Every structure is written in structure tokens, then in C-alpha cells.
Amino acid sequence: MANTKSAIKAARKSERLTLRNKAVKTRLKTLHKKLEKAAAGTDQAVAKVAAAEYVSAMDKATKSGVVHKNAAARAKSHTAKIVFAK
């Protein structure tokens, strides 16, 4: 257990941020699965909507520091390849 006041606060903060990060990452995984499913289908419009939703969520996660900016750029690039390959 943390001994000092600052360590106790840091532990509380770490726990709170961990929960937020898990929630954001779970949402990103869900949106990615939705994107993969839409891209596998025949409707291009549905795939574009799913891609826009995923890219938007990825940008927000990057802005809040959950995902590194280069990782987000790589994910967005892969998304574009998946959607516009057809």
C-alpha cells in the first residue's frame, strides 16, 4: 500500500485512468470488428460509415493519450486500405 499522501493520490488516479483506458480500448476493438464485418460485406456505404466511426474514435483516443499517435496513424491507414481496396 502507498505510504505518502502523494502516492495514495497517484494510486487513486492510476486506477481511475486504467478504467477509462480499458473502456476506450474496448470501444475501439468493437468498432474495429464492426468495420471488418462491414468491409467483408458488399455495401460500400456501410463500410465507409463504419470506417468514419472507427477513425473518429481513434482520433479521440489519441487526443486523450490512450493510443499513441503513430499507432493511431497506422490503424487509420489500414482502415483506408480495407475500405477503399474494393
SULGI-V646630 format. One record per pair of residues at least 24 apart in sequence whose ideal C-beta (glycine too) atoms are under 10 Angstrom apart, sorted by the first residue. I is the first residue (numbers start at 1). GAP is how many residues later the second one is. If there is no record, write none. Layout:
# SULGI-V646630
I,GAP + I,GAP
This chain:
# SULGI-V646630
17,47 + 17,48 + 17,49 + 20,44 + 20,46 + 21,40 + 21,43 + 21,44 + 21,45 + 21,46 + 22,44 + 23,43 + 24,33 + 24,34 + 24,36 + 24,37 + 24,40 + 24,41 + 24,42 + 24,43 + 25,36 + 25,41 + 25,42 + 27,27 + 27,30 + 27,33 + 27,34 + 27,39 + 28,26 + 28,29 + 28,30 + 28,32 + 28,33 + 28,38 + 28,39 + 28,44 + 28,47 + 30,24 + 30,27 + 31,24 + 31,25 + 31,26 + 31,27 + 31,48 + 32,25 + 32,26 + 32,43 + 32,46 + 32,47 + 32,50 + 35,43 + 35,44 + 35,47 + 35,48 + 36,43 + 36,46 + 38,44 + 38,45 + 39,40 + 39,42 + 39,43 + 39,44 + 39,45 + 39,46 + 39,47 + 40,42 + 42,44 + 44,39 + 44,40 + 44,42 + 47,32 + 47,35 + 47,36 + 47,37 + 47,39 + 48,35 + 48,36 + 49,34 + 50,29 + 50,32 + 50,33 + 51,25 + 51,28 + 51,29 + 51,31 + 51,32 + 51,33 + 52,27 + 52,31 + 54,25 + 54,28 + 54,29 + 55,24 + 55,25 + 55,28
